Amino acid sequence: MAYSPCPNDTFVFDAWAHGRIPGAPALDVTFADIDITNGMAERGELDVLKVSYAVLPWVLEEYALLPCGGALGRGCGPLVLTREPGLDLNGKTVAVPSERSTAYLLFRLWAADVLAEGVGEVVVLPFHEIMPAVRDGRVDAGLVIHEARFTYQDYGLHRLADMGEHWESTTGLPIPLGAIIAKRSLGAETLRALAESARTSVRMAWDDPEASRPYVRAHAQELDPAVADQHIGLYVNEFTADLGDAGYAAVRGLLTRAAAEGLVPAIAGDALAFP
């Protein structure tokens, strides 16, 4: 399995990764940035992956979406940051964490609504390099995710727009961000065991938050424990334990709207169904 070293993922998967869930499939964990895991999924490289919801149209033939373990919620969308407040982004250079990321897909939907001329160049950078690039003037703006929501002011940056606010205000739906997928070839029984293990790991993390702290701190790129706690509090929520009807509606809504705009391939009507 591959997931990011970010606090929400290490918090969620701590119990499972460390063998504390009786009967759960054993994990061999690889840590990787979302751009890397998206590519892994497209190449079919691992059994279980944390990926962007935006990459699903390219991988659902081989992978099934698990109904738990991912990141989806409200008030947790990606931000567009600039050095100068109120910058006009038309024709400007923007750094993004991945061209197949949900953040970039939400950004493209936002830009189609508010930027008459569109942006100029898009540059892909690992998410932890984006704020320094904006601060240092190497790009005009940056699309950030994760704990950058809580730390961008430390870089002297300004929030130009919130992609989540735009998504929620135009759709009324929660914001899909990261999904957990597993290879369909593992079979329905194993897929159900993986989903139950992910759900149990989430609940164990909630029941005993202190147990995960060493794992979270060992891998967090933002080392301030208060920031890690904010990150976990925002991205680990009821949708992490179970997508439910609202979660699935948000995912279908994102992919349907994006397909209508020609940004992603259309998916089959039953492509999101879990075995």
C-alpha positions as a Python dict, from the first residue, in 0.01 Angstrom:
ca = {
    (1, 'M'): (0, 0, 0),
    (2, 'A'): (112, 354, -71),
    (3, 'Y'): (-8, 670, 97),
    (4, 'S'): (132, 1010, 185),
    (5, 'P'): (337, 1093, 497),
    (6, 'C'): (80, 1361, 583),
    (7, 'P'): (-74, 1356, 932),
    (8, 'N'): (-421, 1251, 820),
    (9, 'D'): (-293, 938, 644),
    (10, 'T'): (-51, 833, 918),
    (11, 'F'): (-323, 894, 1179),
    (12, 'V'): (-581, 691, 986),
    (13, 'F'): (-357, 396, 900),
    (14, 'D'): (-139, 376, 1214),
    (15, 'A'): (-323, 85, 1374),
    (16, 'W'): (-342, -112, 1048),
    (17, 'A'): (18, -45, 944),
    (18, 'H'): (146, -159, 1284),
    (19, 'G'): (-48, -483, 1297),
    (20, 'R'): (-288, -385, 1576),
    (21, 'I'): (-605, -497, 1391),
    (22, 'P'): (-670, -869, 1443),
    (23, 'G'): (-714, -1053, 1115),
    (24, 'A'): (-641, -753, 893),
    (25, 'P'): (-429, -807, 580),
    (26, 'A'): (-67, -718, 657),
    (27, 'L'): (56, -398, 494),
    (28, 'D'): (390, -323, 330),
    (29, 'V'): (373, 58, 328),
    (30, 'T'): (535, 295, 79),
    (31, 'F'): (523, 668, 147),
    (32, 'A'): (480, 884, -160),
    (33, 'D'): (352, 1224, -268),
    (34, 'I'): (8, 1225, -431),
    (35, 'D'): (153, 1287, -777),
    (36, 'I'): (358, 969, -738),
    (37, 'T'): (68, 756, -614),
    (38, 'N'): (-155, 880, -895),
    (39, 'G'): (108, 761, -1141),
    (40, 'M'): (141, 430, -960),
    (41, 'A'): (-232, 376, -998),
    (42, 'E'): (-227, 455, -1368),
    (43, 'R'): (50, 198, -1410),
    (44, 'G'): (-119, -55, -1181),
    (45, 'E'): (189, -85, -963),
    (46, 'L'): (50, -158, -614),
    (47, 'D'): (-248, -338, -464),
    (48, 'V'): (-381, -51, -251),
    (49, 'L'): (-324, 322, -300),
    (50, 'K'): (-428, 663, -170),
    (51, 'V'): (-491, 869, -483),
    (52, 'S'): (-670, 1181, -598),
    (53, 'Y'): (-1040, 1137, -676),
    (54, 'A'): (-960, 1314, -1001),
    (55, 'V'): (-753, 1018, -1124),
    (56, 'L'): (-1041, 769, -1088),
    (57, 'P'): (-1165, 794, -1448),
    (58, 'W'): (-831, 655, -1566),
    (59, 'V'): (-801, 371, -1314),
    (60, 'L'): (-1148, 239, -1223),
    (61, 'E'): (-1128, -46, -1471),
    (62, 'E'): (-843, -198, -1269),
    (63, 'Y'): (-913, -55, -924),
    (64, 'A'): (-1222, -37, -701),
    (65, 'L'): (-1298, 264, -484),
    (66, 'L'): (-1305, 171, -115),
    (67, 'P'): (-1593, 334, 76),
    (68, 'C'): (-1367, 451, 359),
    (69, 'G'): (-1017, 567, 452),
    (70, 'G'): (-997, 868, 222),
    (71, 'A'): (-1031, 1244, 254),
    (72, 'L'): (-1358, 1422, 179),
    (73, 'G'): (-1531, 1693, 375),
    (74, 'R'): (-1637, 2055, 411),
    (75, 'G'): (-1421, 2361, 460),
    (76, 'C'): (-1113, 2165, 357),
    (77, 'G'): (-1058, 2265, -5),
    (78, 'P'): (-733, 2361, -178),
    (79, 'L'): (-625, 2726, -171),
    (80, 'V'): (-472, 2952, -436),
    (81, 'L'): (-193, 3155, -276),
    (82, 'T'): (-5, 3461, -404),
    (83, 'R'): (262, 3700, -277),
    (84, 'E'): (44, 4002, -348),
    (85, 'P'): (-322, 4014, -243),
    (86, 'G'): (-580, 4030, -520),
    (87, 'L'): (-345, 3925, -803),
    (88, 'D'): (-512, 3885, -1143),
    (89, 'L'): (-430, 3526, -1241),
    (90, 'N'): (-518, 3563, -1608),
    (91, 'G'): (-211, 3454, -1803),
    (92, 'K'): (-3, 3389, -1491),
    (93, 'T'): (212, 3089, -1392),
    (94, 'V'): (60, 2862, -1128),
    (95, 'A'): (227, 2575, -941),
    (96, 'V'): (4, 2273, -871),
    (97, 'P'): (69, 1948, -682),
    (98, 'S'): (-29, 1719, -970),
    (99, 'E'): (-201, 1755, -1305),
    (100, 'R'): (-421, 1460, -1207),
    (101, 'S'): (-490, 1585, -854),
    (102, 'T'): (-838, 1667, -729),
    (103, 'A'): (-697, 2004, -626),
    (104, 'Y'): (-605, 2083, -986),
    (105, 'L'): (-940, 1959, -1113),
    (106, 'L'): (-1123, 2185, -866),
    (107, 'F'): (-892, 2467, -971),
    (108, 'R'): (-976, 2414, -1340),
    (109, 'L'): (-1348, 2421, -1263),
    (110, 'W'): (-1298, 2742, -1062),
    (111, 'A'): (-1083, 2902, -1332),
    (112, 'A'): (-1341, 2821, -1598),
    (113, 'D'): (-1594, 3020, -1397),
    (114, 'V'): (-1384, 3320, -1291),
    (115, 'L'): (-1085, 3365, -1525),
    (116, 'A'): (-1190, 3499, -1864),
    (117, 'E'): (-850, 3437, -2028),
    (118, 'G'): (-736, 3142, -1821),
    (119, 'V'): (-399, 3094, -1656),
    (120, 'G'): (-74, 3088, -1847),
    (121, 'E'): (173, 2814, -1757),
    (122, 'V'): (100, 2536, -1506),
    (123, 'V'): (400, 2389, -1324),
    (124, 'V'): (382, 2065, -1123),
    (125, 'L'): (575, 2069, -794),
    (126, 'P'): (568, 1848, -484),
    (127, 'F'): (318, 2016, -254),
    (128, 'H'): (581, 2107, 11),
    (129, 'E'): (778, 2304, -252),
    (130, 'I'): (488, 2516, -371),
    (131, 'M'): (477, 2783, -100),
    (132, 'P'): (853, 2851, -114),
    (133, 'A'): (825, 2883, -493),
    (134, 'V'): (549, 3144, -458),
    (135, 'R'): (735, 3326, -181),
    (136, 'D'): (1056, 3338, -385),
    (137, 'G'): (882, 3462, -701),
    (138, 'R'): (955, 3154, -910),
    (139, 'V'): (582, 3122, -983),
    (140, 'D'): (302, 3377, -964),
    (141, 'A'): (66, 3162, -759),
    (142, 'G'): (43, 2822, -599),
    (143, 'L'): (-235, 2573, -547),
    (144, 'V'): (-183, 2420, -204),
    (145, 'I'): (-331, 2134, -7),
    (146, 'H'): (-292, 1966, 330),
    (147, 'E'): (-143, 2161, 622),
    (148, 'A'): (-57, 2457, 399),
    (149, 'R'): (-404, 2583, 490),
    (150, 'F'): (-266, 2652, 838),
    (151, 'T'): (88, 2767, 757),
    (152, 'Y'): (78, 2985, 444),
    (153, 'Q'): (88, 3308, 642),
    (154, 'D'): (424, 3201, 782),
    (155, 'Y'): (553, 3239, 425),
    (156, 'G'): (410, 3589, 390),
    (157, 'L'): (153, 3467, 138),
    (158, 'H'): (-207, 3568, 77),
    (159, 'R'): (-512, 3354, 5),
    (160, 'L'): (-652, 3452, -334),
    (161, 'A'): (-928, 3192, -353),
    (162, 'D'): (-1058, 2881, -182),
    (163, 'M'): (-1144, 2604, -428),
    (164, 'G'): (-1355, 2428, -168),
    (165, 'E'): (-1568, 2735, -101),
    (166, 'H'): (-1631, 2765, -474),
    (167, 'W'): (-1720, 2396, -505),
    (168, 'E'): (-1952, 2397, -204),
    (169, 'S'): (-2124, 2721, -303),
    (170, 'T'): (-2191, 2604, -659),
    (171, 'T'): (-2289, 2243, -582),
    (172, 'G'): (-2387, 2222, -215),
    (173, 'L'): (-2178, 1904, -195),
    (174, 'P'): (-1881, 1819, 29),
    (175, 'I'): (-1534, 1835, -127),
    (176, 'P'): (-1380, 1510, -259),
    (177, 'L'): (-1002, 1508, -217),
    (178, 'G'): (-825, 1175, -170),
    (179, 'A'): (-956, 822, -233),
    (180, 'I'): (-844, 476, -126),
    (181, 'I'): (-847, 226, -412),
    (182, 'A'): (-761, -142, -435),
    (183, 'K'): (-713, -379, -728),
    (184, 'R'): (-1030, -553, -838),
    (185, 'S'): (-823, -864, -914),
    (186, 'L'): (-781, -918, -537),
    (187, 'G'): (-1141, -1041, -535),
    (188, 'A'): (-1452, -926, -354),
    (189, 'E'): (-1373, -1099, -24),
    (190, 'T'): (-1030, -937, 2),
    (191, 'L'): (-1166, -599, -103),
    (192, 'R'): (-1424, -618, 174),
    (193, 'A'): (-1153, -717, 423),
    (194, 'L'): (-943, -419, 314),
    (195, 'A'): (-1235, -181, 355),
    (196, 'E'): (-1321, -319, 699),
    (197, 'S'): (-955, -290, 802),
    (198, 'A'): (-942, 73, 689),
    (199, 'R'): (-1267, 151, 874),
    (200, 'T'): (-1145, -22, 1190),
    (201, 'S'): (-813, 164, 1171),
    (202, 'V'): (-999, 497, 1156),
    (203, 'R'): (-1211, 410, 1458),
    (204, 'M'): (-911, 290, 1657),
    (205, 'A'): (-734, 617, 1583),
    (206, 'W'): (-1033, 811, 1712),
    (207, 'D'): (-1063, 590, 2021),
    (208, 'D'): (-697, 637, 2118),
    (209, 'P'): (-546, 941, 1940),
    (210, 'E'): (-227, 925, 2146),
    (211, 'A'): (-136, 585, 2003),
    (212, 'S'): (-79, 732, 1656),
    (213, 'R'): (128, 1034, 1764),
    (214, 'P'): (473, 873, 1721),
    (215, 'Y'): (384, 760, 1367),
    (216, 'V'): (236, 1099, 1277),
    (217, 'R'): (535, 1292, 1414),
    (218, 'A'): (789, 1061, 1254),
    (219, 'H'): (658, 1134, 906),
    (220, 'A'): (501, 1481, 923),
    (221, 'Q'): (671, 1736, 700),
    (222, 'E'): (516, 2010, 914),
    (223, 'L'): (658, 1922, 1255),
    (224, 'D'): (451, 2157, 1472),
    (225, 'P'): (224, 1920, 1669),
    (226, 'A'): (-53, 2181, 1682),
    (227, 'V'): (-55, 2202, 1302),
    (228, 'A'): (-60, 1823, 1273),
    (229, 'D'): (-360, 1813, 1507),
    (230, 'Q'): (-541, 2081, 1301),
    (231, 'H'): (-466, 1883, 986),
    (232, 'I'): (-608, 1563, 1133),
    (233, 'G'): (-912, 1740, 1273),
    (234, 'L'): (-997, 1884, 930),
    (235, 'Y'): (-929, 1591, 700),
    (236, 'V'): (-1032, 1294, 916),
    (237, 'N'): (-1408, 1304, 962),
    (238, 'E'): (-1725, 1098, 924),
    (239, 'F'): (-1658, 1054, 552),
    (240, 'T'): (-1326, 887, 635),
    (241, 'A'): (-1511, 614, 821),
    (242, 'D'): (-1781, 582, 555),
    (243, 'L'): (-1843, 783, 239),
    (244, 'G'): (-2217, 734, 274),
    (245, 'D'): (-2473, 875, 32),
    (246, 'A'): (-2343, 1232, 56),
    (247, 'G'): (-1985, 1124, -7),
    (248, 'Y'): (-2071, 918, -312),
    (249, 'A'): (-2288, 1203, -442),
    (250, 'A'): (-1991, 1439, -411),
    (251, 'V'): (-1759, 1203, -600),
    (252, 'R'): (-2014, 1142, -875),
    (253, 'G'): (-2085, 1514, -891),
    (254, 'L'): (-1718, 1604, -932),
    (255, 'L'): (-1648, 1345, -1201),
    (256, 'T'): (-1972, 1412, -1388),
    (257, 'R'): (-1917, 1788, -1393),
    (258, 'A'): (-1553, 1746, -1494),
    (259, 'A'): (-1647, 1506, -1774),
    (260, 'A'): (-1909, 1753, -1898),
    (261, 'E'): (-1635, 2017, -1918),
    (262, 'G'): (-1411, 1777, -2112),
    (263, 'L'): (-1155, 1761, -1829),
    (264, 'V'): (-1176, 1385, -1758),
    (265, 'P'): (-1318, 1080, -1937),
    (266, 'A'): (-1674, 987, -1846),
    (267, 'I'): (-1711, 691, -1611),
    (268, 'A'): (-1962, 406, -1633),
    (269, 'G'): (-2271, 434, -1418),
    (270, 'D'): (-2166, 150, -1187),
    (271, 'A'): (-1793, 229, -1179),
    (272, 'L'): (-1801, 359, -821),
    (273, 'A'): (-1998, 62, -682),
    (274, 'F'): (-1811, -135, -417),
    (275, 'P'): (-1820, -518, -447),
}
